[in-house]
Structures are given as C-alpha cells and as structure tokens.
C-alpha cells in the first residue's frame, strides 16, 4: 500500500512497521517519504490521510481529480543519521508508555519533538521516536508479506490431496467397524459366560428351531423359560405405548399376553446385561409367595427381557399417592396392615432364610406390587447384595 517491497514490512500485534529511507526537502523541518498515488473518485485530503494512517501531508490548495496521479508526502522525523519511527498517538498513550514499548529514551524523544511538557500529548498527533530498539520484539512475522497470499494448488497436487483424504476416511471407517465388532463380541461373550452359571434350567436363546420347539409349553412348569423374541413382540403388540405399565431403574415394563396368561415384561437395553444376569441369578434362587415370581426371559432386537407374573393392582405407590386420579379407591387400614405384613415376610425371607443371605437395598412403595387380592409381592431384586455371613446378637 505504501509502494514498498514486502521485505520492508513487519507485522506487529496491532499494525505494521514499514522501513523506508526519508529525505529532508530544502527549507523543511520534517523528513518526508514521496509516494505516487492514483486519486479515486470521491477522494478528499482527509480520506487519503486516514487511509495512510494520518501520515499524509495535506495540501488543501491542490484540487483532487479522479484517476489522476499525484505525489503524496508522508511524514518522517528530521534528524541526521538517526533511525526514527513515525508513530500516531493513540487514546491512553503517554510518552513514557510509548518510549517503553519501543525501547527508546524519553529525554531524547522529548527534545526531538520539541515538547515543552511531555505530559501534554494528544491522541491523533504524530510523534517521532529516535532509535527505536524494540522493533524486533514487536515483529511477529519478520520480513514477510503482511497479507499472506493464498497458495494455489497445482493440477498435479489435487489428486494427491483428494486421495489422501479418501484414504484417511477409509482408515477411520475401518477402525470404527473393528472397534464396534470387538466390543459387541466382547459383550456377547460376557453375557454367555454369565448365562453359563445360572442355577436354573434355561434354554439357549440361540438354539435351532428344532430345539426351540422343545421349550416347555406350560409356563407353570417350575422352570424359567426362554421365549422367542417374536413371541415377546406379539405379546406386547411390538411394545405399544398403550401397553406400558411402568418404568423401573433399568427399563420399561409392559403388560403382555403370553401363551394365554397375563404377564409383565420388563425390557432392558443389552448394555444392562450385568443387572439382567444379577436379577436372573437371584430370582432363580429365591421363591416365596411374597416375592415377585420370574416366569422366563428373552433376548433380541438389541434388548433383554424378563417375564414376570402380573400384579393386577400395580404398585403400592399408585394407591398411596393421587390414587383417585389413577382410578383407585383408598386402601382400608386392614388392607394396609396386610400389605405391610406381606412385604415384611418377603424381606425376611431374602434376609434370613436364603443361602447365601441377601439384603434388599431399594425398599420403596414402587417396589411393592399388589395382586388381584391386594396381597403384596416385593420386586426390585436386581439391587440385592449378597452377604457371605450374618451374625445375630
């Protein structure tokens, strides 16, 4: 912009430092830098001065005509054999801060600029700084073009770049696929290892169709039965929202019709295999009239399923909180006492009469279910903790 080569321009934090050789015209007290400029339509001396950092010597007596060339005089300091920096004072500047920034002497700067009072400097005025030693510290990009030019890609480079991008994308995709199969296989193996140690007589959910036909048709046979995934889907009308009856800590619960019997089907994500296997292990070990009974299980569609007997009157919490809104009549005190005794018997069984002993860590009214006769059955057994020993005093 100043008609100099890029080697003469240094970029700084908040502008540019331009190195030029000035000359002192006869009869002038200031050095000037002469630069050719083509006048633009609408230019004025004020706009030209602003364009070049207010360093232009304005000549209001000279008329500006568009598209004509004129010689601009830019201010430089006038001092023989001394390097000077022409600086436009900014708001908040003091002579001390300016000299400190450019590692220059305050006294010499005051004398050079013929300042009567160094404190009386004004924003917008031009000041000359002798032998500024801090220019190297201010420079960010040395002797480079202050406005980097975008490099154009040659035709030979384009296929290489595109090929590199495609190759990188393919590698990333392969890594994602490998990790996905690895973790899926790892999870499946862990699930199978857990199933291997279940104490109940289960049937593998991956058996052949001939083996599936041998599944016990009656769900009252005393064993936990594996149900085909499509049978669970049919029982819940593909997990229709209208059949949803609850939501537990580990999944949703649906009302289903399975082999002619009303059941409750808990759907869990396959990422919850630890909780799934924990509840299976416990429910296969504990059997009591006041504990919810496990009927069977299923797996498929990225989900795991536990099939329970249905508690027709829902959870105790539904009868204690906003019962009229849910369409329930208030429980009588006799019924409440009976529910309390039933829940206590169920907890006593798992706490005292099982080996190993278990402790229920999540006793709450939503985990106490009521059958058609308002007899209580405790659920939420996935949170049980096994105790190796227990001592009574």
One Martini backbone bead per residue (centre of mass of N, CA, C, O) as a GRO file, in nm:
protein
  393
    1UNK     BB    1   0.054   0.064  -0.017
    2UNK     BB    2   0.350   0.232   0.009
    3UNK     BB    3   0.545   0.131  -0.225
    4UNK     BB    4   0.673  -0.135  -0.105
    5UNK     BB    5   0.831  -0.396  -0.014
    6UNK     BB    6   0.786  -0.678   0.180
    7UNK     BB    7   1.069  -0.647   0.332
    8UNK     BB    8   0.966  -0.358   0.474
    9UNK     BB    9   0.753  -0.542   0.632
   10UNK     BB   10   0.613  -0.551   0.969
   11UNK     BB   11   0.439  -0.734   1.183
   12UNK     BB   12   0.213  -0.662   1.444
   13UNK     BB   13  -0.020  -0.675   1.679
   14UNK     BB   14  -0.154  -0.363   1.571
   15UNK     BB   15   0.028  -0.374   1.292
   16UNK     BB   16   0.281  -0.182   1.116
   17UNK     BB   17   0.629  -0.181   1.005
   18UNK     BB   18   0.796   0.065   0.798
   19UNK     BB   19   1.084   0.068   0.595
   20UNK     BB   20   1.237   0.390   0.519
   21UNK     BB   21   1.382   0.646   0.314
   22UNK     BB   22   1.434   0.967   0.397
   23UNK     BB   23   1.388   1.316   0.307
   24UNK     BB   24   1.503   1.662   0.317
   25UNK     BB   25   1.370   1.931   0.225
   26UNK     BB   26   1.414   2.237   0.148
   27UNK     BB   27   1.297   2.425   0.423
   28UNK     BB   28   1.254   2.170   0.612
   29UNK     BB   29   1.183   1.996   0.932
   30UNK     BB   30   1.088   1.745   0.761
   31UNK     BB   31   1.058   1.444   0.673
   32UNK     BB   32   0.993   1.262   0.359
   33UNK     BB   33   0.766   1.051   0.172
   34UNK     BB   34   0.747   0.953  -0.158
   35UNK     BB   35   0.423   0.892  -0.328
   36UNK     BB   36   0.237   0.736  -0.553
   37UNK     BB   37  -0.109   0.838  -0.649
   38UNK     BB   38  -0.438   0.737  -0.724
   39UNK     BB   39  -0.715   0.897  -0.770
   40UNK     BB   40  -1.027   0.870  -0.633
   41UNK     BB   41  -1.347   0.878  -0.638
   42UNK     BB   42  -1.414   1.092  -0.358
   43UNK     BB   43  -1.165   1.210  -0.274
   44UNK     BB   44  -0.983   1.335   0.007
   45UNK     BB   45  -0.755   1.448   0.223
   46UNK     BB   46  -0.880   1.300   0.465
   47UNK     BB   47  -0.910   1.012   0.338
   48UNK     BB   48  -0.612   0.975   0.262
   49UNK     BB   49  -0.493   1.009   0.545
   50UNK     BB   50  -0.654   0.773   0.675
   51UNK     BB   51  -0.543   0.547   0.486
   52UNK     BB   52  -0.224   0.641   0.590
   53UNK     BB   53  -0.232   0.704   0.909
   54UNK     BB   54  -0.208   1.027   0.911
   55UNK     BB   55   0.083   1.095   0.733
   56UNK     BB   56  -0.027   1.303   0.544
   57UNK     BB   57   0.038   1.584   0.360
   58UNK     BB   58  -0.172   1.833   0.333
   59UNK     BB   59  -0.324   1.999   0.019
   60UNK     BB   60  -0.586   2.207  -0.007
   61UNK     BB   61  -0.490   2.374  -0.273
   62UNK     BB   62  -0.521   2.093  -0.406
   63UNK     BB   63  -0.683   1.944  -0.657
   64UNK     BB   64  -0.889   1.659  -0.687
   65UNK     BB   65  -0.862   1.411  -0.950
   66UNK     BB   66  -0.982   1.158  -1.095
   67UNK     BB   67  -0.731   0.931  -1.216
   68UNK     BB   68  -0.494   1.082  -1.097
   69UNK     BB   69  -0.159   1.163  -1.039
   70UNK     BB   70   0.012   1.185  -0.723
   71UNK     BB   71   0.214   1.332  -0.467
   72UNK     BB   72   0.296   1.199  -0.161
   73UNK     BB   73   0.353   1.319   0.175
   74UNK     BB   74   0.526   1.152   0.429
   75UNK     BB   75   0.599   1.144   0.749
   76UNK     BB   76   0.914   1.227   0.898
   77UNK     BB   77   1.188   1.245   1.069
   78UNK     BB   78   1.435   1.515   1.156
   79UNK     BB   79   1.748   1.338   1.160
   80UNK     BB   80   2.066   1.289   1.140
   81UNK     BB   81   2.166   0.961   1.133
   82UNK     BB   82   1.868   0.863   1.232
   83UNK     BB   83   1.647   0.641   1.358
   84UNK     BB   84   1.296   0.661   1.290
   85UNK     BB   85   0.962   0.675   1.436
   86UNK     BB   86   0.643   0.696   1.313
   87UNK     BB   87   0.375   0.799   1.542
   88UNK     BB   88   0.043   0.744   1.637
   89UNK     BB   89  -0.143   0.858   1.876
   90UNK     BB   90  -0.322   0.701   2.133
   91UNK     BB   91  -0.549   0.619   2.339
   92UNK     BB   92  -0.364   0.621   2.653
   93UNK     BB   93  -0.112   0.746   2.585
   94UNK     BB   94   0.230   0.789   2.675
   95UNK     BB   95   0.551   0.870   2.663
   96UNK     BB   96   0.644   0.634   2.838
   97UNK     BB   97   0.493   0.396   2.696
   98UNK     BB   98   0.613   0.443   2.417
   99UNK     BB   99   0.917   0.417   2.490
  100UNK     BB  100   0.893   0.136   2.621
  101UNK     BB  101   0.793  -0.017   2.372
  102UNK     BB  102   1.061   0.100   2.187
  103UNK     BB  103   1.321   0.143   2.350
  104UNK     BB  104   1.329   0.454   2.436
  105UNK     BB  105   1.413   0.782   2.501
  106UNK     BB  106   1.253   1.035   2.661
  107UNK     BB  107   1.442   1.279   2.629
  108UNK     BB  108   1.496   1.257   2.324
  109UNK     BB  109   1.200   1.267   2.239
  110UNK     BB  110   1.139   1.546   2.356
  111UNK     BB  111   1.355   1.704   2.193
  112UNK     BB  112   1.278   1.620   1.902
  113UNK     BB  113   0.960   1.728   1.949
  114UNK     BB  114   0.949   1.990   2.115
  115UNK     BB  115   0.856   1.946   2.422
  116UNK     BB  116   0.746   2.121   2.694
  117UNK     BB  117   0.528   1.884   2.781
  118UNK     BB  118   0.515   1.542   2.802
  119UNK     BB  119   0.205   1.530   2.905
  120UNK     BB  120   0.123   1.697   2.630
  121UNK     BB  121  -0.050   1.464   2.466
  122UNK     BB  122  -0.234   1.360   2.166
  123UNK     BB  123  -0.463   1.207   2.010
  124UNK     BB  124  -0.341   1.192   1.661
  125UNK     BB  125  -0.066   1.260   1.690
  126UNK     BB  126   0.265   1.306   1.586
  127UNK     BB  127   0.555   1.101   1.661
  128UNK     BB  128   0.908   1.086   1.723
  129UNK     BB  129   1.133   0.800   1.741
  130UNK     BB  130   1.444   0.735   1.858
  131UNK     BB  131   1.596   0.454   1.819
  132UNK     BB  132   1.425   0.190   1.800
  133UNK     BB  133   1.471  -0.126   1.988
  134UNK     BB  134   1.165  -0.288   1.974
  135UNK     BB  135   1.098  -0.412   1.687
  136UNK     BB  136   1.172  -0.714   1.715
  137UNK     BB  137   0.957  -0.769   1.940
  138UNK     BB  138   0.706  -0.683   1.758
  139UNK     BB  139   0.761  -0.889   1.560
  140UNK     BB  140   0.593  -1.174   1.404
  141UNK     BB  141   0.698  -1.198   1.066
  142UNK     BB  142   0.904  -1.037   0.977
  143UNK     BB  143   0.996  -1.052   0.631
  144UNK     BB  144   0.676  -1.030   0.534
  145UNK     BB  145   0.390  -1.049   0.405
  146UNK     BB  146   0.119  -0.906   0.566
  147UNK     BB  147  -0.053  -1.050   0.326
  148UNK     BB  148  -0.124  -1.347   0.277
  149UNK     BB  149  -0.111  -1.568   0.016
  150UNK     BB  150  -0.280  -1.784  -0.154
  151UNK     BB  151  -0.226  -2.102  -0.244
  152UNK     BB  152  -0.208  -2.271  -0.533
  153UNK     BB  153  -0.318  -2.549  -0.682
  154UNK     BB  154  -0.208  -2.790  -0.852
  155UNK     BB  155  -0.300  -3.043  -1.059
  156UNK     BB  156  -0.104  -3.256  -0.921
  157UNK     BB  157  -0.209  -3.211  -0.617
  158UNK     BB  158  -0.512  -3.282  -0.608
  159UNK     BB  159  -0.514  -3.600  -0.616
  160UNK     BB  160  -0.342  -3.634  -0.361
  161UNK     BB  161  -0.534  -3.500  -0.160
  162UNK     BB  162  -0.787  -3.669  -0.216
  163UNK     BB  163  -0.654  -3.944  -0.159
  164UNK     BB  164  -0.579  -3.886   0.137
  165UNK     BB  165  -0.864  -3.836   0.242
  166UNK     BB  166  -0.985  -4.111   0.163
  167UNK     BB  167  -0.785  -4.289   0.318
  168UNK     BB  168  -0.848  -4.174   0.598
  169UNK     BB  169  -1.152  -4.242   0.596
  170UNK     BB  170  -1.118  -4.551   0.567
  171UNK     BB  171  -0.954  -4.599   0.823
  172UNK     BB  172  -1.164  -4.490   1.022
  173UNK     BB  173  -1.393  -4.684   0.941
  174UNK     BB  174  -1.244  -4.947   1.011
  175UNK     BB  175  -1.199  -4.885   1.311
  176UNK     BB  176  -1.495  -4.863   1.387
  177UNK     BB  177  -1.577  -5.151   1.302
  178UNK     BB  178  -1.378  -5.306   1.479
  179UNK     BB  179  -1.473  -5.193   1.755
  180UNK     BB  180  -1.766  -5.281   1.731
  181UNK     BB  181  -1.716  -5.589   1.709
  182UNK     BB  182  -1.550  -5.621   1.964
  183UNK     BB  183  -1.762  -5.518   2.177
  184UNK     BB  184  -1.992  -5.703   2.092
  185UNK     BB  185  -1.841  -5.971   2.140
  186UNK     BB  186  -1.764  -5.916   2.433
  187UNK     BB  187  -2.057  -5.888   2.538
  188UNK     BB  188  -2.156  -6.171   2.449
  189UNK     BB  189  -1.954  -6.337   2.614
  190UNK     BB  190  -2.037  -6.228   2.891
  191UNK     BB  191  -2.329  -6.324   2.873
  192UNK     BB  192  -2.266  -6.628   2.838
  193UNK     BB  193  -2.107  -6.665   3.099
  194UNK     BB  194  -2.345  -6.592   3.283
  195UNK     BB  195  -2.544  -6.815   3.179
  196UNK     BB  196  -2.371  -7.066   3.266
  197UNK     BB  197  -2.427  -6.995   3.600
  198UNK     BB  198  -2.710  -7.062   3.610
  199UNK     BB  199  -2.933  -7.249   3.823
  200UNK     BB  200  -3.119  -7.282   3.598
  201UNK     BB  201  -3.323  -7.430   3.339
  202UNK     BB  202  -3.206  -7.328   3.047
  203UNK     BB  203  -3.252  -7.195   2.724
  204UNK     BB  204  -3.120  -7.120   2.438
  205UNK     BB  205  -3.164  -6.836   2.223
  206UNK     BB  206  -2.967  -6.998   1.986
  207UNK     BB  207  -3.130  -7.215   1.900
  208UNK     BB  208  -3.282  -7.413   1.719
  209UNK     BB  209  -3.593  -7.471   1.603
  210UNK     BB  210  -3.607  -7.753   1.727
  211UNK     BB  211  -3.536  -7.665   2.019
  212UNK     BB  212  -3.768  -7.458   2.053
  213UNK     BB  213  -3.999  -7.674   2.042
  214UNK     BB  214  -3.899  -7.796   2.337
  215UNK     BB  215  -4.030  -7.594   2.487
  216UNK     BB  216  -4.209  -7.535   2.741
  217UNK     BB  217  -4.548  -7.466   2.725
  218UNK     BB  218  -4.552  -7.436   3.028
  219UNK     BB  219  -4.517  -7.174   3.279
  220UNK     BB  220  -4.579  -7.392   3.537
  221UNK     BB  221  -4.303  -7.588   3.558
  222UNK     BB  222  -4.068  -7.438   3.748
  223UNK     BB  223  -3.928  -7.288   3.507
  224UNK     BB  224  -3.731  -7.095   3.323
  225UNK     BB  225  -3.824  -6.945   3.020
  226UNK     BB  226  -3.755  -6.927   2.687
  227UNK     BB  227  -3.840  -6.673   2.461
  228UNK     BB  228  -3.915  -6.570   2.178
  229UNK     BB  229  -3.898  -6.266   2.041
  230UNK     BB  230  -4.166  -6.269   1.870
  231UNK     BB  231  -4.347  -6.337   2.115
  232UNK     BB  232  -4.297  -6.074   2.271
  233UNK     BB  233  -4.395  -5.883   2.052
  234UNK     BB  234  -4.686  -5.992   2.037
  235UNK     BB  235  -4.758  -5.948   2.344
  236UNK     BB  236  -4.694  -5.609   2.295
  237UNK     BB  237  -4.739  -5.492   2.018
  238UNK     BB  238  -4.453  -5.385   1.974
  239UNK     BB  239  -4.437  -5.202   2.222
  240UNK     BB  240  -4.677  -5.049   2.314
  241UNK     BB  241  -4.770  -4.763   2.479
  242UNK     BB  242  -5.052  -4.876   2.585
  243UNK     BB  243  -4.882  -5.122   2.753
  244UNK     BB  244  -4.759  -4.937   2.949
  245UNK     BB  245  -4.693  -4.972   3.325
  246UNK     BB  246  -4.377  -4.892   3.346
  247UNK     BB  247  -4.067  -4.758   3.518
  248UNK     BB  248  -3.756  -4.844   3.586
  249UNK     BB  249  -3.418  -4.839   3.645
  250UNK     BB  250  -3.372  -5.058   3.376
  251UNK     BB  251  -3.675  -5.014   3.252
  252UNK     BB  252  -3.947  -5.124   3.084
  253UNK     BB  253  -4.306  -5.194   3.132
  254UNK     BB  254  -4.525  -5.455   3.014
  255UNK     BB  255  -4.829  -5.564   2.901
  256UNK     BB  256  -4.894  -5.917   2.850
  257UNK     BB  257  -4.977  -6.195   2.620
  258UNK     BB  258  -4.861  -6.521   2.726
  259UNK     BB  259  -4.986  -6.811   2.666
  260UNK     BB  260  -5.269  -6.701   2.808
  261UNK     BB  261  -5.106  -6.494   2.993
  262UNK     BB  262  -5.067  -6.252   3.221
  263UNK     BB  263  -4.792  -6.021   3.192
  264UNK     BB  264  -4.469  -5.894   3.279
  265UNK     BB  265  -4.246  -5.690   3.071
  266UNK     BB  266  -3.904  -5.636   3.081
  267UNK     BB  267  -3.711  -5.383   2.926
  268UNK     BB  268  -3.365  -5.409   2.828
  269UNK     BB  269  -3.067  -5.316   2.767
  270UNK     BB  270  -2.775  -5.475   2.661
  271UNK     BB  271  -2.601  -5.293   2.866
  272UNK     BB  272  -2.770  -5.449   3.116
  273UNK     BB  273  -2.647  -5.743   3.171
  274UNK     BB  274  -2.569  -5.734   3.469
  275UNK     BB  275  -2.856  -5.688   3.584
  276UNK     BB  276  -2.991  -5.921   3.443
  277UNK     BB  277  -2.818  -6.154   3.570
  278UNK     BB  278  -2.869  -6.082   3.864
  279UNK     BB  279  -3.178  -6.129   3.864
  280UNK     BB  280  -3.173  -6.418   3.766
  281UNK     BB  281  -3.008  -6.545   3.994
  282UNK     BB  282  -3.205  -6.468   4.221
  283UNK     BB  283  -3.486  -6.576   4.107
  284UNK     BB  284  -3.367  -6.880   4.102
  285UNK     BB  285  -3.331  -6.891   4.433
  286UNK     BB  286  -3.602  -6.737   4.492
  287UNK     BB  287  -3.910  -6.851   4.671
  288UNK     BB  288  -4.211  -6.655   4.720
  289UNK     BB  289  -4.525  -6.528   4.775
  290UNK     BB  290  -4.376  -6.224   4.842
  291UNK     BB  291  -4.245  -6.266   4.557
  292UNK     BB  292  -4.168  -6.207   4.257
  293UNK     BB  293  -4.222  -6.400   3.967
  294UNK     BB  294  -4.039  -6.585   3.748
  295UNK     BB  295  -4.089  -6.710   3.413
  296UNK     BB  296  -3.882  -6.554   3.206
  297UNK     BB  297  -3.699  -6.505   2.892
  298UNK     BB  298  -3.533  -6.269   2.656
  299UNK     BB  299  -3.377  -6.206   2.323
  300UNK     BB  300  -3.363  -5.901   2.125
  301UNK     BB  301  -3.331  -5.614   1.957
  302UNK     BB  302  -3.114  -5.496   2.168
  303UNK     BB  303  -3.258  -5.676   2.399
  304UNK     BB  304  -3.385  -5.747   2.727
  305UNK     BB  305  -3.597  -6.001   2.898
  306UNK     BB  306  -3.846  -6.006   3.161
  307UNK     BB  307  -4.078  -6.248   3.297
  308UNK     BB  308  -4.371  -6.188   3.485
  309UNK     BB  309  -4.590  -6.173   3.701
  310UNK     BB  310  -4.896  -6.020   3.740
  311UNK     BB  311  -4.989  -5.714   3.897
  312UNK     BB  312  -5.305  -5.597   3.885
  313UNK     BB  313  -5.264  -5.341   4.113
  314UNK     BB  314  -4.983  -5.271   4.117
  315UNK     BB  315  -4.849  -5.027   4.295
  316UNK     BB  316  -4.853  -4.889   4.604
  317UNK     BB  317  -4.800  -4.592   4.518
  318UNK     BB  318  -5.072  -4.561   4.351
  319UNK     BB  319  -5.252  -4.579   4.634
  320UNK     BB  320  -5.103  -4.327   4.797
  321UNK     BB  321  -5.077  -4.147   4.525
  322UNK     BB  322  -5.325  -4.025   4.359
  323UNK     BB  323  -5.558  -4.248   4.340
  324UNK     BB  324  -5.807  -4.108   4.207
  325UNK     BB  325  -5.669  -4.040   3.939
  326UNK     BB  326  -5.615  -4.365   3.886
  327UNK     BB  327  -5.892  -4.518   4.000
  328UNK     BB  328  -5.858  -4.555   4.312
  329UNK     BB  329  -5.924  -4.674   4.613
  330UNK     BB  330  -5.892  -4.648   4.924
  331UNK     BB  331  -5.723  -4.798   5.165
  332UNK     BB  332  -5.757  -4.996   5.408
  333UNK     BB  333  -5.627  -5.075   5.712
  334UNK     BB  334  -5.630  -5.378   5.674
  335UNK     BB  335  -5.479  -5.379   5.403
  336UNK     BB  336  -5.225  -5.230   5.498
  337UNK     BB  337  -5.136  -5.439   5.707
  338UNK     BB  338  -5.113  -5.679   5.510
  339UNK     BB  339  -4.899  -5.549   5.326
  340UNK     BB  340  -4.683  -5.519   5.544
  341UNK     BB  341  -4.658  -5.821   5.612
  342UNK     BB  342  -4.584  -5.922   5.330
  343UNK     BB  343  -4.327  -5.753   5.295
  344UNK     BB  344  -4.182  -5.860   5.548
  345UNK     BB  345  -4.173  -6.159   5.459
  346UNK     BB  346  -4.008  -6.117   5.201
  347UNK     BB  347  -3.760  -5.988   5.343
  348UNK     BB  348  -3.703  -6.213   5.545
  349UNK     BB  349  -3.633  -6.431   5.343
  350UNK     BB  350  -3.380  -6.288   5.205
  351UNK     BB  351  -3.231  -6.220   5.488
  352UNK     BB  352  -3.254  -6.530   5.633
  353UNK     BB  353  -3.360  -6.795   5.431
  354UNK     BB  354  -3.104  -6.762   5.262
  355UNK     BB  355  -2.844  -6.923   5.049
  356UNK     BB  356  -2.730  -6.677   5.049
  357UNK     BB  357  -2.753  -6.379   5.174
  358UNK     BB  358  -2.981  -6.098   5.142
  359UNK     BB  359  -3.002  -5.741   5.049
  360UNK     BB  360  -3.228  -5.487   5.031
  361UNK     BB  361  -3.162  -5.152   4.872
  362UNK     BB  362  -3.488  -5.082   4.750
  363UNK     BB  363  -3.713  -4.989   4.956
  364UNK     BB  364  -4.037  -4.927   4.811
  365UNK     BB  365  -4.355  -4.869   4.697
  366UNK     BB  366  -4.275  -4.933   4.389
  367UNK     BB  367  -4.161  -5.238   4.501
  368UNK     BB  368  -4.472  -5.291   4.573
  369UNK     BB  369  -4.692  -5.534   4.479
  370UNK     BB  370  -5.036  -5.602   4.360
  371UNK     BB  371  -5.271  -5.815   4.350
  372UNK     BB  372  -5.603  -5.902   4.317
  373UNK     BB  373  -5.594  -5.927   4.662
  374UNK     BB  374  -5.379  -5.729   4.788
  375UNK     BB  375  -5.112  -5.879   4.773
  376UNK     BB  376  -4.780  -5.873   4.844
  377UNK     BB  377  -4.490  -5.801   4.622
  378UNK     BB  378  -4.155  -5.814   4.590
  379UNK     BB  379  -3.924  -5.608   4.419
  380UNK     BB  380  -3.609  -5.517   4.301
  381UNK     BB  381  -3.369  -5.756   4.295
  382UNK     BB  382  -3.117  -5.628   4.143
  383UNK     BB  383  -3.017  -5.475   4.430
  384UNK     BB  384  -2.899  -5.702   4.561
  385UNK     BB  385  -2.698  -5.824   4.841
  386UNK     BB  386  -2.444  -6.039   4.910
  387UNK     BB  387  -2.388  -6.241   5.199
  388UNK     BB  388  -2.157  -6.447   5.359
  389UNK     BB  389  -2.251  -6.335   5.647
  390UNK     BB  390  -2.437  -6.364   5.965
  391UNK     BB  391  -2.502  -6.190   6.278
  392UNK     BB  392  -2.659  -6.253   6.588
  393UNK     BB  393  -2.755  -6.085   6.917
   0.00000   0.00000   0.00000
